[in-house]
Amino acid sequence: MVTNCGQCLSMDPEYECGWCVGASPTCSLQTLCPASDWLDRSAVCPNPQILGVRVAIMQVCKVSSHISLSTG
């Protein structure tokens, strides 16, 4: 089972999971969470945290070209 709200709400809809924000926040089925504590897939997670950053580095090659213009 997932351990944070973002992962929980992005799970495949077939699992019917949501985030229960009660005393012990957890990913669960709606039937196991009081209605006032339930966040479904359309909700925004409380207290979002950035858990990691992935950086993509692109190498750019410098290409030199010569352009000649002639006027007639």
All heavy atoms as TSV, in Angstrom:
chain	resi	resn	atom	element	x	y	z
A	1	MET	N	N	0.848	-1.181	0.000
A	1	MET	CA	C	0.000	0.000	0.000
A	1	MET	C	C	0.892	1.242	0.000
A	1	MET	O	O	1.995	1.218	0.503
A	1	MET	CB	C	-0.899	-0.034	1.230
A	1	MET	CG	C	-2.018	0.973	1.246
A	1	MET	SD	S	-3.210	0.971	-0.098
A	1	MET	CE	C	-4.366	-0.255	0.397
A	2	VAL	N	N	0.403	2.305	-0.572
A	2	VAL	CA	C	1.178	3.545	-0.657
A	2	VAL	C	C	1.207	4.271	0.684
A	2	VAL	O	O	0.351	4.046	1.544
A	2	VAL	CB	C	0.630	4.466	-1.766
A	2	VAL	CG1	C	0.729	3.810	-3.110
A	2	VAL	CG2	C	-0.786	4.873	-1.486
A	3	THR	N	N	2.189	5.167	0.843
A	3	THR	CA	C	2.375	5.812	2.137
A	3	THR	C	C	2.128	7.310	2.151
A	3	THR	O	O	2.293	7.947	3.180
A	3	THR	CB	C	3.811	5.556	2.636
A	3	THR	OG1	O	4.716	6.066	1.661
A	3	THR	CG2	C	4.057	4.083	2.867
A	4	ASN	N	N	1.743	7.893	0.992
A	4	ASN	CA	C	1.447	9.321	1.021
A	4	ASN	C	C	0.226	9.631	0.153
A	4	ASN	O	O	-0.160	8.846	-0.712
A	4	ASN	CB	C	2.668	10.165	0.619
A	4	ASN	CG	C	3.063	10.011	-0.819
A	4	ASN	OD1	O	2.274	10.293	-1.714
A	4	ASN	ND2	N	4.286	9.563	-1.070
A	5	CYS	N	N	-0.344	10.775	0.383
A	5	CYS	CA	C	-1.588	11.173	-0.269
A	5	CYS	C	C	-1.464	11.226	-1.788
A	5	CYS	O	O	-2.321	10.725	-2.507
A	5	CYS	CB	C	-2.029	12.525	0.278
A	5	CYS	SG	S	-3.548	13.165	-0.458
A	6	GLY	N	N	-0.398	11.833	-2.291
A	6	GLY	CA	C	-0.230	11.972	-3.737
A	6	GLY	C	C	-0.206	10.629	-4.444
A	6	GLY	O	O	-0.849	10.448	-5.478
A	7	GLN	N	N	0.534	9.683	-3.886
A	7	GLN	CA	C	0.582	8.348	-4.478
A	7	GLN	C	C	-0.781	7.674	-4.396
A	7	GLN	O	O	-1.215	7.009	-5.318
A	7	GLN	CB	C	1.627	7.481	-3.776
A	7	GLN	CG	C	3.047	7.887	-4.057
A	7	GLN	CD	C	4.039	7.047	-3.259
A	7	GLN	OE1	O	3.709	6.474	-2.228
A	7	GLN	NE2	N	5.269	6.989	-3.743
A	8	CYS	N	N	-1.451	7.858	-3.292
A	8	CYS	CA	C	-2.758	7.233	-3.083
A	8	CYS	C	C	-3.777	7.726	-4.112
A	8	CYS	O	O	-4.451	6.932	-4.757
A	8	CYS	CB	C	-3.249	7.537	-1.677
A	8	CYS	SG	S	-4.861	6.818	-1.287
A	9	LEU	N	N	-3.871	9.047	-4.277
A	9	LEU	CA	C	-4.884	9.607	-5.168
A	9	LEU	C	C	-4.555	9.388	-6.644
A	9	LEU	O	O	-5.420	9.546	-7.497
A	9	LEU	CB	C	-5.089	11.094	-4.879
A	9	LEU	CG	C	-5.582	11.431	-3.472
A	9	LEU	CD1	C	-5.874	12.919	-3.355
A	9	LEU	CD2	C	-6.792	10.601	-3.070
A	10	SER	N	N	-3.318	9.015	-6.946
A	10	SER	CA	C	-2.966	8.763	-8.344
A	10	SER	C	C	-3.001	7.277	-8.695
A	10	SER	O	O	-2.679	6.897	-9.812
A	10	SER	CB	C	-1.585	9.347	-8.655
A	10	SER	OG	O	-0.593	8.686	-7.908
A	11	MET	N	N	-3.430	6.448	-7.756
A	11	MET	CA	C	-3.550	5.018	-8.048
A	11	MET	C	C	-4.650	4.781	-9.080
A	11	MET	O	O	-5.566	5.582	-9.232
A	11	MET	CB	C	-3.864	4.235	-6.761
A	11	MET	CG	C	-2.669	4.124	-5.834
A	11	MET	SD	S	-3.037	3.201	-4.333
A	11	MET	CE	C	-3.414	1.594	-4.984
A	12	ASP	N	N	-4.580	3.662	-9.742
A	12	ASP	CA	C	-5.569	3.284	-10.747
A	12	ASP	C	C	-6.965	3.308	-10.116
A	12	ASP	O	O	-7.167	2.791	-9.014
A	12	ASP	CB	C	-5.245	1.881	-11.257
A	12	ASP	CG	C	-5.961	1.570	-12.543
A	12	ASP	OD1	O	-7.191	1.807	-12.606
A	12	ASP	OD2	O	-5.307	1.089	-13.476
A	13	PRO	N	N	-7.951	3.917	-10.781
A	13	PRO	CA	C	-9.306	4.029	-10.235
A	13	PRO	C	C	-9.943	2.688	-9.859
A	13	PRO	O	O	-10.817	2.634	-8.996
A	13	PRO	CB	C	-10.103	4.698	-11.353
A	13	PRO	CG	C	-9.116	5.329	-12.237
A	13	PRO	CD	C	-7.838	4.553	-12.097
A	14	GLU	N	N	-9.502	1.601	-10.483
A	14	GLU	CA	C	-10.104	0.303	-10.179
A	14	GLU	C	C	-9.930	-0.101	-8.713
A	14	GLU	O	O	-10.690	-0.911	-8.191
A	14	GLU	CB	C	-9.532	-0.791	-11.085
A	14	GLU	CG	C	-8.101	-1.188	-10.762
A	14	GLU	CD	C	-7.564	-2.280	-11.660
A	14	GLU	OE1	O	-7.755	-3.455	-11.331
A	14	GLU	OE2	O	-6.959	-1.928	-12.685
A	15	TYR	N	N	-8.940	0.493	-8.026
A	15	TYR	CA	C	-8.719	0.149	-6.610
A	15	TYR	C	C	-9.667	0.891	-5.679
A	15	TYR	O	O	-9.780	0.557	-4.509
A	15	TYR	CB	C	-7.265	0.419	-6.222
A	15	TYR	CG	C	-6.294	-0.437	-6.995
A	15	TYR	CD1	C	-5.435	0.128	-7.923
A	15	TYR	CD2	C	-6.262	-1.810	-6.814
A	15	TYR	CE1	C	-4.553	-0.655	-8.654
A	15	TYR	CE2	C	-5.380	-2.606	-7.541
A	15	TYR	CZ	C	-4.531	-2.022	-8.454
A	15	TYR	OH	O	-3.674	-2.795	-9.172
A	16	GLU	N	N	-10.297	1.953	-6.175
A	16	GLU	CA	C	-11.265	2.744	-5.408
A	16	GLU	C	C	-10.694	3.288	-4.102
A	16	GLU	O	O	-11.368	3.341	-3.075
A	16	GLU	CB	C	-12.532	1.919	-5.138
A	16	GLU	CG	C	-13.232	1.480	-6.409
A	16	GLU	CD	C	-14.466	0.636	-6.154
A	16	GLU	OE1	O	-14.839	0.436	-4.990
A	16	GLU	OE2	O	-15.057	0.175	-7.149
A	17	CYS	N	N	-9.421	3.672	-4.143
A	17	CYS	CA	C	-8.754	4.196	-2.945
A	17	CYS	C	C	-8.909	5.710	-2.844
A	17	CYS	O	O	-9.103	6.398	-3.839
A	17	CYS	CB	C	-7.266	3.869	-2.988
A	17	CYS	SG	S	-6.923	2.119	-2.792
A	18	GLY	N	N	-8.780	6.190	-1.634
A	18	GLY	CA	C	-8.768	7.615	-1.352
A	18	GLY	C	C	-7.931	7.837	-0.114
A	18	GLY	O	O	-7.511	6.890	0.552
A	19	TRP	N	N	-7.676	9.088	0.202
A	19	TRP	CA	C	-6.839	9.411	1.353
A	19	TRP	C	C	-7.731	9.760	2.531
A	19	TRP	O	O	-8.626	10.590	2.442
A	19	TRP	CB	C	-5.925	10.583	1.016
A	19	TRP	CG	C	-4.871	10.837	2.036
A	19	TRP	CD1	C	-4.788	11.912	2.867
A	19	TRP	CD2	C	-3.741	10.005	2.331
A	19	TRP	NE1	N	-3.680	11.805	3.650
A	19	TRP	CE2	C	-3.012	10.639	3.349
A	19	TRP	CE3	C	-3.282	8.791	1.834
A	19	TRP	CZ2	C	-1.850	10.103	3.875
A	19	TRP	CZ3	C	-2.128	8.254	2.362
A	19	TRP	CH2	C	-1.419	8.902	3.361
A	20	CYS	N	N	-7.498	9.101	3.643
A	20	CYS	CA	C	-8.238	9.361	4.878
A	20	CYS	C	C	-7.350	10.239	5.755
A	20	CYS	O	O	-6.279	9.812	6.180
A	20	CYS	CB	C	-8.576	8.042	5.571
A	20	CYS	SG	S	-9.700	8.247	6.960
A	21	VAL	N	N	-7.766	11.488	5.985
A	21	VAL	CA	C	-6.926	12.465	6.678
A	21	VAL	C	C	-7.113	12.476	8.190
A	21	VAL	O	O	-6.706	13.413	8.849
A	21	VAL	CB	C	-7.162	13.895	6.116
A	21	VAL	CG1	C	-6.745	13.996	4.688
A	21	VAL	CG2	C	-8.603	14.326	6.302
A	22	GLY	N	N	-7.680	11.452	8.748
A	22	GLY	CA	C	-7.948	11.391	10.190
A	22	GLY	C	C	-6.692	11.424	11.043
A	22	GLY	O	O	-5.627	11.856	10.611
A	23	ALA	N	N	-6.804	10.943	12.268
A	23	ALA	CA	C	-5.698	10.956	13.228
A	23	ALA	C	C	-4.473	10.212	12.714
A	23	ALA	O	O	-3.338	10.595	12.995
A	23	ALA	CB	C	-6.156	10.358	14.551
A	24	SER	N	N	-4.679	9.144	11.961
A	24	SER	CA	C	-3.582	8.384	11.350
A	24	SER	C	C	-3.809	8.359	9.842
A	24	SER	O	O	-4.385	7.406	9.313
A	24	SER	CB	C	-3.554	6.957	11.896
A	24	SER	OG	O	-3.317	6.952	13.270
A	25	PRO	N	N	-3.386	9.411	9.135
A	25	PRO	CA	C	-3.635	9.486	7.692
A	25	PRO	C	C	-3.166	8.229	6.957
A	25	PRO	O	O	-2.071	7.730	7.211
A	25	PRO	CB	C	-2.829	10.708	7.248
A	25	PRO	CG	C	-2.711	11.547	8.479
A	25	PRO	CD	C	-2.604	10.553	9.597
A	26	THR	N	N	-4.037	7.736	6.082
A	26	THR	CA	C	-3.725	6.515	5.363
A	26	THR	C	C	-4.515	6.416	4.063
A	26	THR	O	O	-5.551	7.059	3.911
A	26	THR	CB	C	-4.018	5.282	6.251
A	26	THR	OG1	O	-3.563	4.115	5.613
A	26	THR	CG2	C	-5.494	5.129	6.530
A	27	CYS	N	N	-4.028	5.608	3.156
A	27	CYS	CA	C	-4.724	5.322	1.913
A	27	CYS	C	C	-5.690	4.175	2.209
A	27	CYS	O	O	-5.282	3.142	2.749
A	27	CYS	CB	C	-3.704	4.918	0.854
A	27	CYS	SG	S	-4.371	4.800	-0.807
A	28	SER	N	N	-6.968	4.369	1.907
A	28	SER	CA	C	-7.939	3.337	2.261
A	28	SER	C	C	-9.155	3.380	1.349
A	28	SER	O	O	-9.289	4.246	0.501
A	28	SER	CB	C	-8.392	3.524	3.715
A	28	SER	OG	O	-9.184	4.685	3.841
A	29	LEU	N	N	-10.053	2.444	1.589
A	29	LEU	CA	C	-11.352	2.455	0.920
A	29	LEU	C	C	-12.253	3.446	1.635
A	29	LEU	O	O	-12.133	3.653	2.850
A	29	LEU	CB	C	-11.973	1.058	0.966
A	29	LEU	CG	C	-11.220	-0.034	0.214
A	29	LEU	CD1	C	-11.848	-1.391	0.484
A	29	LEU	CD2	C	-11.202	0.264	-1.272
A	30	GLN	N	N	-13.184	4.037	0.911
A	30	GLN	CA	C	-14.067	5.040	1.500
A	30	GLN	C	C	-14.887	4.474	2.654
A	30	GLN	O	O	-15.152	5.165	3.630
A	30	GLN	CB	C	-14.985	5.618	0.428
A	30	GLN	CG	C	-15.817	6.781	0.919
A	30	GLN	CD	C	-16.578	7.467	-0.203
A	30	GLN	OE1	O	-16.603	6.989	-1.326
A	30	GLN	NE2	N	-17.189	8.582	0.105
A	31	THR	N	N	-15.263	3.223	2.572
A	31	THR	CA	C	-16.080	2.611	3.626
A	31	THR	C	C	-15.330	2.502	4.951
A	31	THR	O	O	-15.949	2.326	5.997
A	31	THR	CB	C	-16.547	1.199	3.209
A	31	THR	OG1	O	-15.398	0.410	2.881
A	31	THR	CG2	C	-17.478	1.269	2.013
A	32	LEU	N	N	-14.001	2.647	4.918
A	32	LEU	CA	C	-13.199	2.530	6.138
A	32	LEU	C	C	-12.794	3.883	6.713
A	32	LEU	O	O	-12.006	3.948	7.652
A	32	LEU	CB	C	-11.934	1.699	5.856
A	32	LEU	CG	C	-12.179	0.293	5.314
A	32	LEU	CD1	C	-10.851	-0.368	4.967
A	32	LEU	CD2	C	-12.957	-0.541	6.312
A	33	CYS	N	N	-13.353	4.966	6.168
A	33	CYS	CA	C	-12.966	6.312	6.585
A	33	CYS	C	C	-14.218	7.159	6.827
A	33	CYS	O	O	-15.147	7.127	6.020
A	33	CYS	CB	C	-12.112	6.935	5.479
A	33	CYS	SG	S	-11.514	8.595	5.840
A	34	PRO	N	N	-14.247	7.938	7.927
A	34	PRO	CA	C	-15.390	8.833	8.149
A	34	PRO	C	C	-15.524	9.811	6.970
A	34	PRO	O	O	-14.518	10.293	6.431
A	34	PRO	CB	C	-15.021	9.584	9.425
A	34	PRO	CG	C	-14.012	8.721	10.106
A	34	PRO	CD	C	-13.270	8.017	9.015
A	35	ALA	N	N	-16.729	10.110	6.561
A	35	ALA	CA	C	-16.988	10.968	5.402
A	35	ALA	C	C	-16.276	12.319	5.505
A	35	ALA	O	O	-15.787	12.843	4.505
A	35	ALA	CB	C	-18.485	11.168	5.218
A	36	SER	N	N	-16.174	12.877	6.700
A	36	SER	CA	C	-15.541	14.191	6.874
A	36	SER	C	C	-14.027	14.148	6.675
A	36	SER	O	O	-13.390	15.190	6.502
A	36	SER	CB	C	-15.861	14.754	8.260
A	36	SER	OG	O	-15.362	13.870	9.261
A	37	ASP	N	N	-13.434	12.969	6.709
A	37	ASP	CA	C	-11.978	12.816	6.561
A	37	ASP	C	C	-11.564	12.294	5.185
A	37	ASP	O	O	-10.381	12.142	4.911
A	37	ASP	CB	C	-11.433	11.843	7.615
A	37	ASP	CG	C	-11.508	12.404	9.023
A	37	ASP	OD1	O	-11.624	13.634	9.170
A	37	ASP	OD2	O	-11.439	11.598	9.975
A	38	TRP	N	N	-12.525	12.015	4.307
A	38	TRP	CA	C	-12.254	11.340	3.033
A	38	TRP	C	C	-11.863	12.316	1.926
A	38	TRP	O	O	-12.519	13.321	1.695
A	38	TRP	CB	C	-13.504	10.577	2.606
A	38	TRP	CG	C	-13.380	9.879	1.303
A	38	TRP	CD1	C	-13.964	10.249	0.128
A	38	TRP	CD2	C	-12.638	8.700	1.020
A	38	TRP	NE1	N	-13.618	9.358	-0.863
A	38	TRP	CE2	C	-12.801	8.395	-0.337
A	38	TRP	CE3	C	-11.826	7.864	1.792
A	38	TRP	CZ2	C	-12.205	7.302	-0.950
A	38	TRP	CZ3	C	-11.243	6.770	1.190
A	38	TRP	CH2	C	-11.434	6.500	-0.163
A	39	LEU	N	N	-10.764	12.018	1.225
A	39	LEU	CA	C	-10.360	12.763	0.034
A	39	LEU	C	C	-10.392	11.790	-1.136
A	39	LEU	O	O	-9.709	10.766	-1.107
A	39	LEU	CB	C	-8.943	13.322	0.172
A	39	LEU	CG	C	-8.698	14.337	1.284
A	39	LEU	CD1	C	-7.228	14.753	1.287
A	39	LEU	CD2	C	-9.591	15.543	1.123
A	40	ASP	N	N	-11.171	12.112	-2.174
A	40	ASP	CA	C	-11.210	11.222	-3.334
A	40	ASP	C	C	-10.212	11.698	-4.387
A	40	ASP	O	O	-9.466	12.655	-4.173
A	40	ASP	CB	C	-12.621	11.103	-3.904
A	40	ASP	CG	C	-13.148	12.404	-4.474
A	40	ASP	OD1	O	-12.365	13.361	-4.670
A	40	ASP	OD2	O	-14.347	12.474	-4.752
A	41	ARG	N	N	-10.211	11.051	-5.526
A	41	ARG	CA	C	-9.222	11.316	-6.581
A	41	ARG	C	C	-9.246	12.748	-7.105
A	41	ARG	O	O	-8.270	13.229	-7.653
A	41	ARG	CB	C	-9.450	10.350	-7.745
A	41	ARG	CG	C	-9.219	8.912	-7.375
A	41	ARG	CD	C	-9.524	7.976	-8.513
A	41	ARG	NE	N	-8.820	8.311	-9.728
A	41	ARG	CZ	C	-7.549	8.001	-9.984
A	41	ARG	NH1	N	-6.862	7.331	-9.102
A	41	ARG	NH2	N	-6.992	8.351	-11.115
A	42	SER	N	N	-10.345	13.462	-6.944
A	42	SER	CA	C	-10.431	14.836	-7.442
A	42	SER	C	C	-9.944	15.861	-6.417
A	42	SER	O	O	-9.866	17.052	-6.709
A	42	SER	CB	C	-11.874	15.158	-7.841
A	42	SER	OG	O	-12.709	15.120	-6.697
A	43	ALA	N	N	-9.600	15.419	-5.223
A	43	ALA	CA	C	-9.185	16.315	-4.146
A	43	ALA	C	C	-7.714	16.718	-4.274
A	43	ALA	O	O	-6.939	16.102	-5.005
A	43	ALA	CB	C	-9.411	15.632	-2.797
A	44	VAL	N	N	-7.360	17.755	-3.543
A	44	VAL	CA	C	-5.970	18.198	-3.448
A	44	VAL	C	C	-5.445	17.744	-2.096
A	44	VAL	O	O	-6.077	17.959	-1.064
A	44	VAL	CB	C	-5.867	19.741	-3.563
A	44	VAL	CG1	C	-4.433	20.201	-3.336
A	44	VAL	CG2	C	-6.377	20.203	-4.907
A	45	CYS	N	N	-4.304	17.096	-2.105
A	45	CYS	CA	C	-3.720	16.593	-0.865
A	45	CYS	C	C	-3.330	17.736	0.066
A	45	CYS	O	O	-2.825	18.768	-0.386
A	45	CYS	CB	C	-2.473	15.761	-1.166
A	45	CYS	SG	S	-2.829	14.244	-2.056
A	46	PRO	N	N	-3.519	17.554	1.370
A	46	PRO	CA	C	-3.087	18.568	2.332
A	46	PRO	C	C	-1.571	18.495	2.521
A	46	PRO	O	O	-0.970	17.427	2.400
A	46	PRO	CB	C	-3.821	18.168	3.618
A	46	PRO	CG	C	-4.011	16.696	3.489
A	46	PRO	CD	C	-4.197	16.439	2.007
A	47	ASN	N	N	-0.955	19.619	2.791
A	47	ASN	CA	C	0.480	19.687	3.096
A	47	ASN	C	C	1.350	18.943	2.085
A	47	ASN	O	O	2.082	18.019	2.446
A	47	ASN	CB	C	0.750	19.138	4.503
A	47	ASN	CG	C	-0.063	19.838	5.554
A	47	ASN	OD1	O	-0.171	21.046	5.542
A	47	ASN	ND2	N	-0.661	19.082	6.440
A	48	PRO	N	N	1.290	19.338	0.808
A	48	PRO	CA	C	2.109	18.629	-0.181
A	48	PRO	C	C	3.596	18.773	0.124
A	48	PRO	O	O	4.032	19.787	0.671
A	48	PRO	CB	C	1.746	19.317	-1.497
A	48	PRO	CG	C	1.224	20.644	-1.104
A	48	PRO	CD	C	0.595	20.470	0.243
A	49	GLN	N	N	4.360	17.742	-0.198
A	49	GLN	CA	C	5.803	17.731	0.026
A	49	GLN	C	C	6.494	17.275	-1.250
A	49	GLN	O	O	6.007	16.378	-1.929
A	49	GLN	CB	C	6.169	16.778	1.150
A	49	GLN	CG	C	5.583	17.143	2.477
A	49	GLN	CD	C	5.905	16.100	3.537
A	49	GLN	OE1	O	6.606	15.132	3.285
A	49	GLN	NE2	N	5.381	16.291	4.721
A	50	ILE	N	N	7.637	17.864	-1.542
A	50	ILE	CA	C	8.449	17.409	-2.658
A	50	ILE	C	C	9.395	16.356	-2.096
A	50	ILE	O	O	10.222	16.635	-1.237
A	50	ILE	CB	C	9.224	18.575	-3.297
A	50	ILE	CG1	C	8.250	19.589	-3.859
A	50	ILE	CG2	C	10.183	18.052	-4.364
A	50	ILE	CD1	C	8.890	20.862	-4.367
A	51	LEU	N	N	9.242	15.132	-2.577
A	51	LEU	CA	C	10.036	14.026	-2.055
A	51	LEU	C	C	11.277	13.745	-2.887
A	51	LEU	O	O	12.138	12.980	-2.479
A	51	LEU	CB	C	9.170	12.763	-1.971
A	51	LEU	CG	C	7.934	12.900	-1.095
A	51	LEU	CD1	C	7.102	11.629	-1.161
A	51	LEU	CD2	C	8.323	13.203	0.342
A	52	GLY	N	N	11.368	14.353	-4.041
A	52	GLY	CA	C	12.540	14.146	-4.884
A	52	GLY	C	C	12.450	14.992	-6.131
A	52	GLY	O	O	11.383	15.446	-6.519
A	53	VAL	N	N	13.585	15.210	-6.738
A	53	VAL	CA	C	13.650	15.985	-7.970
A	53	VAL	C	C	14.489	15.206	-8.961
A	53	VAL	O	O	15.554	14.698	-8.627
A	53	VAL	CB	C	14.292	17.373	-7.717
A	53	VAL	CG1	C	14.436	18.141	-9.011
A	53	VAL	CG2	C	13.482	18.155	-6.703
A	54	ARG	N	N	14.000	15.114	-10.165
A	54	ARG	CA	C	14.735	14.441	-11.224
A	54	ARG	C	C	15.138	15.504	-12.241
A	54	ARG	O	O	14.296	16.234	-12.751
A	54	ARG	CB	C	13.855	13.382	-11.877
A	54	ARG	CG	C	14.617	12.466	-12.766
A	54	ARG	CD	C	13.747	11.407	-13.373
A	54	ARG	NE	N	12.539	11.129	-12.602
A	54	ARG	CZ	C	11.706	10.155	-12.858
A	54	ARG	NH1	N	11.924	9.358	-13.868
A	54	ARG	NH2	N	10.636	9.960	-12.137
A	55	VAL	N	N	16.402	15.589	-12.517
A	55	VAL	CA	C	16.908	16.597	-13.433
A	55	VAL	C	C	17.362	15.915	-14.722
A	55	VAL	O	O	18.101	14.939	-14.691
A	55	VAL	CB	C	18.106	17.355	-12.807
A	55	VAL	CG1	C	18.662	18.365	-13.792
A	55	VAL	CG2	C	17.686	18.029	-11.516
A	56	ALA	N	N	16.906	16.446	-15.815
A	56	ALA	CA	C	17.323	15.933	-17.118
A	56	ALA	C	C	18.307	16.931	-17.712
A	56	ALA	O	O	18.032	18.122	-17.793
A	56	ALA	CB	C	16.120	15.761	-18.032
A	57	ILE	N	N	19.462	16.437	-18.092
A	57	ILE	CA	C	20.484	17.296	-18.679
A	57	ILE	C	C	20.606	16.950	-20.156
A	57	ILE	O	O	20.814	15.791	-20.512
A	57	ILE	CB	C	21.844	17.108	-17.976
A	57	ILE	CG1	C	21.722	17.485	-16.504
A	57	ILE	CG2	C	22.917	17.944	-18.673
A	57	ILE	CD1	C	22.950	17.195	-15.694
A	58	MET	N	N	20.453	17.957	-20.971
A	58	MET	CA	C	20.567	17.744	-22.408
A	58	MET	C	C	21.896	18.316	-22.872
A	58	MET	O	O	22.265	19.430	-22.509
A	58	MET	CB	C	19.419	18.431	-23.145
A	58	MET	CG	C	18.070	17.840	-22.827
A	58	MET	SD	S	16.698	18.746	-23.566
A	58	MET	CE	C	17.199	18.912	-25.242
A	59	GLN	N	N	22.610	17.568	-23.647
A	59	GLN	CA	C	23.865	18.050	-24.188
A	59	GLN	C	C	23.571	18.716	-25.531
A	59	GLN	O	O	22.953	18.124	-26.407
A	59	GLN	CB	C	24.839	16.895	-24.375
A	59	GLN	CG	C	26.204	17.348	-24.799
A	59	GLN	CD	C	27.171	16.189	-24.857
A	59	GLN	OE1	O	26.768	15.039	-24.951
A	59	GLN	NE2	N	28.441	16.492	-24.784
A	60	VAL	N	N	24.012	19.926	-25.660
A	60	VAL	CA	C	23.782	20.671	-26.886
A	60	VAL	C	C	25.111	20.798	-27.617
A	60	VAL	O	O	26.091	21.256	-27.056
A	60	VAL	CB	C	23.210	22.070	-26.586
A	60	VAL	CG1	C	23.005	22.859	-27.860
A	60	VAL	CG2	C	21.915	21.945	-25.803
A	61	CYS	N	N	25.121	20.372	-28.837
A	61	CYS	CA	C	26.326	20.472	-29.662
A	61	CYS	C	C	26.300	21.777	-30.419
A	61	CYS	O	O	25.282	22.147	-31.002
A	61	CYS	CB	C	26.404	19.304	-30.643
A	61	CYS	SG	S	26.534	17.718	-29.838
A	62	LYS	N	N	27.417	22.447	-30.431
A	62	LYS	CA	C	27.512	23.709	-31.158
A	62	LYS	C	C	27.868	23.368	-32.610
A	62	LYS	O	O	28.848	22.709	-32.875
A	62	LYS	CB	C	28.578	24.588	-30.535
A	62	LYS	CG	C	28.581	25.991	-31.053
A	62	LYS	CD	C	29.539	26.838	-30.260
A	62	LYS	CE	C	29.434	28.288	-30.682
A	62	LYS	NZ	N	30.307	29.125	-29.897
A	63	VAL	N	N	27.046	23.813	-33.500
A	63	VAL	CA	C	27.256	23.554	-34.919
A	63	VAL	C	C	27.582	24.881	-35.586
A	63	VAL	O	O	26.842	25.839	-35.458
A	63	VAL	CB	C	25.996	22.934	-35.565
A	63	VAL	CG1	C	26.210	22.738	-37.051
A	63	VAL	CG2	C	25.629	21.636	-34.862
A	64	SER	N	N	28.692	24.905	-36.263
A	64	SER	CA	C	29.037	26.148	-36.964
A	64	SER	C	C	28.610	26.012	-38.417
A	64	SER	O	O	28.716	24.951	-39.029
A	64	SER	CB	C	30.529	26.437	-36.862
A	64	SER	OG	O	31.269	25.427	-37.511
A	65	SER	N	N	28.146	27.083	-38.957
A	65	SER	CA	C	27.745	27.085	-40.361
A	65	SER	C	C	28.150	28.414	-40.988
A	65	SER	O	O	28.257	29.416	-40.310
A	65	SER	CB	C	26.251	26.835	-40.517
A	65	SER	OG	O	25.543	27.871	-39.869
A	66	HIS	N	N	28.375	28.374	-42.249
A	66	HIS	CA	C	28.737	29.592	-42.971
A	66	HIS	C	C	27.648	29.857	-43.991
A	66	HIS	O	O	27.261	28.985	-44.730
A	66	HIS	CB	C	30.094	29.397	-43.674
A	66	HIS	CG	C	31.207	29.153	-42.712
A	66	HIS	ND1	N	31.760	30.135	-41.952
A	66	HIS	CD2	C	31.839	27.991	-42.377
A	66	HIS	CE1	C	32.705	29.608	-41.205
A	66	HIS	NE2	N	32.772	28.308	-41.431
A	67	ILE	N	N	27.186	31.080	-44.010
A	67	ILE	CA	C	26.147	31.461	-44.955
A	67	ILE	C	C	26.712	32.583	-45.829
A	67	ILE	O	O	27.253	33.564	-45.337
A	67	ILE	CB	C	24.885	31.972	-44.228
A	67	ILE	CG1	C	24.339	30.853	-43.340
A	67	ILE	CG2	C	23.835	32.442	-45.222
A	67	ILE	CD1	C	23.197	31.275	-42.455
A	68	SER	N	N	26.599	32.390	-47.112
A	68	SER	CA	C	27.064	33.405	-48.059
A	68	SER	C	C	25.872	34.058	-48.736
A	68	SER	O	O	24.978	33.353	-49.205
A	68	SER	CB	C	27.953	32.791	-49.135
A	68	SER	OG	O	29.094	32.223	-48.552
A	69	LEU	N	N	25.864	35.360	-48.741
A	69	LEU	CA	C	24.805	36.096	-49.431
A	69	LEU	C	C	25.451	36.869	-50.565
A	69	LEU	O	O	26.486	37.490	-50.414
A	69	LEU	CB	C	24.119	37.080	-48.477
A	69	LEU	CG	C	23.371	36.468	-47.300
A	69	LEU	CD1	C	22.845	37.591	-46.403
A	69	LEU	CD2	C	22.217	35.606	-47.785
A	70	SER	N	N	24.820	36.830	-51.690
A	70	SER	CA	C	25.319	37.637	-52.799
A	70	SER	C	C	24.202	38.534	-53.309
A	70	SER	O	O	23.053	38.133	-53.330
A	70	SER	CB	C	25.842	36.745	-53.931
A	70	SER	OG	O	24.816	35.932	-54.424
A	71	THR	N	N	24.540	39.728	-53.602
A	71	THR	CA	C	23.564	40.671	-54.128
A	71	THR	C	C	23.879	40.935	-55.584
A	71	THR	O	O	25.031	40.993	-55.986
A	71	THR	CB	C	23.562	41.984	-53.324
A	71	THR	OG1	O	24.868	42.553	-53.390
A	71	THR	CG2	C	23.152	41.748	-51.901
A	72	GLY	N	N	22.917	41.040	-56.374
A	72	GLY	CA	C	23.140	41.157	-57.789
A	72	GLY	C	C	22.849	42.431	-58.330
A	72	GLY	O	O	22.884	43.430	-58.606
